[in-house]
Amino acid sequence: MSFKKQDIYKALETITAPGEGKSLVENENIKNVVAFGEEVIVDVTISNPSLQAKKKVEVEIMKAIHEHVGQKIDVKVNVKVEVQQKENPNQIRGKEIPNIQNIIAVASGKGGVGKSTITSNMAVSLAKMGFKVGVLDADVYGPSQHLMFNVESEKPLAVNVNGRSKMKPVESYGVKLLSLGFFTDPSQAVIWRGPMASKALNQLIFDADWGELDFLLIDLPPGTGDVHLSIVQAVPINGAVVVSTPQNIALADAKKGVAMFQQESINVPVLGIVENMAYFTPAELPDNKYYIFGEGGAKNLAEDIKTSFLGEIPLVQSIREAGDAGHPVALQNDTPLEKAFTDVTKEMVSELLKRNANLPPTEVVRITTMSGCSTK
């Protein structure tokens, strides 16, 4: 049979580099291809030293050449391992996702503080400001973003991108969304060990066609655990937003959440703390504030741990109702609740601008499409 070296490269473009979202050819893992007669020799370099990873890439290369070029080709694969040295060998660092400018993790040390509500309304606020926004629902055990965006019956479609099949995020209110809630039975509990959850998240991140985004917000599960480490290992987080209520028990857990991001091995800048359910205001007495869970707790915590206080969101029935109805209150215009979420979002962007100003020039992201934010 007759074939060209270019046919081999074209076949290898169908194989995704581990954890990259790019093909082996695009990611420059393929170092050399020699073809003569019916024999092909492929030299490939990977960063994973495990025997399983070596065997997997060898099998995938042989399979791709046999399927796309010819069944009778004698394929030999030489796998070499090259582990890149980092400036700080102890620091966990994720790999960039093409065309996504800023990745923000929204976290909480404790469940039930409204982290997903803050994420959805912050995403809508950013979209209303003119940004291109995506949300990754990484709360593997209790995904809720598909409910908050009223797309629980939708399913991501498969699209062909450069010869590879990828998921197309569901879009709602100008926000692109992927959630494990699209793929799980709502009546069944998700019982996954850490590695299974991590693998599922990697697929949502790297096997998705996010397109161009100014912001990707990642709604993390509560606490500090495997999923959090998997995320910071998978992608370079620009900054984290921590959500808490004013009460002491929530603040204690929020402090742990901040400490996790500030660990030397993780080193993700904490952009600030949002105080949710800061006070209760009844609809019939809009000027009254009742501090049911305490007053100013998150603001005091931000001062104590030397991070920014991004603002407070009241405990209002309509916020809950809007979330349940899949219509975030930030979609409203000229209301106190819309203003509260807009103010918090602007503070987050301002802190991000200051954070990016301290990065090397090649990593700086200049945000110029929104008025009202400055580096202060």
N, C-alpha and C positions, 0 to 999 in steps of 0.2 A: 504494500500500500504506500501511497505518497502523502506526505504531510510536511509542513514547515514548522520551524521553531516558533513562529508567531501563533500557530494553532495551539501549541502547548501553553503559551502565555495566556491565550484567550480562555483556555480551559481552567487555568489556575486562577483566573479572575472570578470564578464562581465560588471560590473557597474563602470564607471569612476568617481573617486573622483572629486568634483567640483574644476576646476582650477588647477588640478594636473597633468593630463596626465597619472596617475596611477589608478589601480583599488582600490576599497574601502578596499580590503584585503591587497594588496601590500602597500597601504599608511597607514595601521594600523588604519583605521577608525572603523573597526569591533572589538568591545571589547569582545563580548561573543556571543555564539550561543548555545541555549538549544533546543534539539529535543526529543520529546517523543510522541509516538502514531502518530497521524496525526496533531500534533501541533508543531509549531516552534516559538521560541522567539529570536529576534535578538536585541542586544544592539549595537548601533552605535553612534559615536561621530563626530560632524561636527563643523567647526569654524564659519559658517555663522549663526547669531542669528535670521534671518528673518523667519517669519512663512512660507513664500513661499519655502524657502530652506528646512525647516524641512519636509513639506508636500511632496516636490519633491523626497527627498531621501527615504521617507517612501513608496511612490508609486512605485518607481523604484525597491526597495528591494522586495516588494510583487510580482510585475510583474515578476522579474527575477526568483524567487523561483517557481512561478506557471508555468512559461514557461519551465524551465530547470529541475525541480524536479517532481512537481505534481500539477494538477489543484485543487485538493480537500484539499490541506494542509491549515490548519488554521494558518495564519501568523500574529504575533504581533511584532511590531517594536517599540523599545524604543529609542527615539532620544534625545541625550544630547549635549548641546552646550558647547564647551571649547574654549575660545579665548586665544591664546598664547600671553603672554606679551613680548614686545620687549624692547631692551635696550633703544632705543629712540622711545617712543610711537608716536611721530609726524612724524617719517620718513616712507615714502612709500618704501616698500621692496617687490620685486617680488620673486617668487619661482624658484628654480633651475630646469633646463631642463636636464634630465639625458644624459650624454655623450657629452654635449656641454661645451667646456672649457672656451671660451671667447665670450661674447656677446657685440658687438660694435654698438652703435647708430650713424648714420650719419644724421646730422640735418642742417637746415639753418633757420635763422629767416625770410628770404625772398624767394619767389619763383623766378625761372628763373636764379639761380646762378650756375646751373650745378651740383646740389647735387647728382642726380641719375647717372650722368656720372662719378663723382668721385667714387661713390659706386661700380658701375660695374667694373671699371678699377682697383680699389683697390682689389676687390674680385679676379679678374683674376691674378693680381700681386701676391697675397697671394698663389693662387693655383700653379702658376709657381714656387714659392719658396718651394713648397713641402707640404704646409698645406692642410688640409681637410676643405673646405670652403662652407658655405651656405649663401644665401641671402634671406631675408624676405622683400618683397616689401610692406611696411606698408603705402604707400601713397594711402589711400583708394579712394580719389577723382580723382587722376590722376596717376594710376599705369603705369609704363613704363619699368620695368626691363625685362618683358617677350619679349618686343620689342628689347631691347638692347642686349639680349642674343639670339635673332633670334629663339624664340620658341613660338611665338604668337599663332600658330595653335595647340600646344601641350595641353594635359590635364593631370593633376596628376591622377595616378591610385590609386585604393583602394587596400590596402594590409592588410593581417591579421597578427597582432602582438599580441602574447599571448592572443588570443581569442577575440581581439578587432579590429575593422576596422579602419585603419588609412590612411591618404593620403601619397603617395610616391612623394616627390618633383621631379620636372623635372630637368634633369641634362644637362648642356651645358658648354663646355670648361672646364670641371673638377669642375664646381660649381653647387651645388644643389640650386634650386630656387623654391620659392612659391610666388605667386602674386595674388591679387584679379583680376588682368587682365585675369587670366585663367577662371574666373567664371562670368565675366560681359560681356555684349554686347558692343563691341567697338563703336557702333554708338549711344549708349544711355548714357545720363548723369547719374552718380551715385548720387542719392539724398537720403542720409542717415543722420539720426540724430546720435548724439554721441554714445548712447547705442548700436545702430545697428552696427556701425563701430567697436566698441570695441568688441562686441560679435564675429563678423567675424574674427577679428585679433586673438582673443583667440583660435578660431578653427584652424587657420593656424599655430599657435604656438604649441598648446598642442595636436591637433589631427593629427599631422604630424609625419611620421617616418623619422626623420632627420638622424638617425644613429649616428656615431661618427664624431664630428666636432671639429676642433681646433678653428675655428672662425665662428660665425654667425653674419653677417652684417645686420642691420635693416635700411632700407631706409625710413626715416620718412617723413611725409608731411611737407611742409614749415610752419613756424609760431610756436606758442605755444598754445596747446589746448587739447581737450579731448583725441585725439589719443596718444599724447605724455604721458599724465598721465596714460592712460590705459596700455601702454607698460611698463612703470617703475613699475606699480603695478603688472603686469603679470610676468615679468622676472627680474632677477638681472643683470642690465646693468653693465659691467665692466668699460666701459668708453664711452665717446661721442667724435665724431669728428664734428666740425662745419665748414661749407663751406660758403665762402663769396667771392664777387668780391671786387676790390680795392675802388670802389666809396663810398662816404660817406653815401648815403642812404641805401646801402646794409650793410655797417659796423654797422650802428645804429641798424638794425634789428638783425644782427649777435650777437651784444652785448647782446640783449635781450634773444637770444637763449642760450648763455652761462650762463646768469643769471638764466634762468629757471633750468638748470641742477645743478647749485650751490646753489639753495634754500635749506634751512635746511631740509625741508620735503622730498626732492628728493635726494640730496647729491650724484649725479653721477659725478665722476671725469671727467673733460674735458681734453682729451688727447692732444688737440691742435686745431689750426685753419689752414685750407687749403685755399690759395688764388687761386681761379679759374679765368680764363680770365685775368691773371695778365698783359699780354702784347700781342700785335699782332706781329706775324712774318710772312711776306709773303713768299710763297714757293720759289719765284725767288730771294729773299734776306734773306737767312736763318740766317745771322748774325745780321740782324737789329731787333731792338725792339722798338715798338711804344706803349706807355702807354696810351691807349685810355681811360680807365676808372680811370686813376690816378695811382700813383706809390707807392708801399709799404704800402698801407692802412691796409691790414690784418696783416702784420708784426708789424706795429706800434700798432694796436689794441691788438695783443697778448702780447706785452710788457706792455701795459697800464693795462691790466686785469690780468697780471701775469700768463699767460698760454703759452704753447709752440707754436711756429710757425712751422708747419710741412712741409711747402714748397709751391711752386707756380707752377701752370699749365698754359701754354700759351693759348692764343686764336688763335687756328689754325683750318683751314677749315677741315682738314682731321680727326680731333677728332669728329667733328659734323657728317661728312660723315660716319665714322666708326660706330658711335652710331646708326645712321639711318639705316645702313645696318645690324645691329645686330652682329657686329664683333669688339668689343672694341679694341682700338689701343694698349692697353697693351699686346695684343697677338702678336704684332710684336716683332722681335728680333733685338737687336743692333741698335735701332733708338733713336734719342733724346727724342721722346715722350714716348717710353717705359721706358727710363731711368728716365724721370720726374715722372711718376707714381710709378716706383719702389722706387725712393728716398723718395717720400712722404709716401709710404706704410712702408718702413723700419723705418722712423721716428716715425710713429704711433706705430709700434711694439716695438720700443725702449722705448717710453713713457709708453706703456702698461707694459713692463718688470719692469720699475721703480715703476709703480703703484702697481703691484702685489707683489713687494718686500716689500711693506709696510703693506701688509695684514697679518692676523694671518696665521700660517703655514698650517692649514687645508684648507685655501682658495687660497693659492699661486698656480699659474699655471706656471710651468717651461717650457719655450720655448727653445728648443735646436736644432731644425731641420733646422735652417737657418743661414747662415753666413752673416756677415755684420751688425748685430744688437747687441747692447750692452746696458748695463744700464748706461753707461757714468759715 
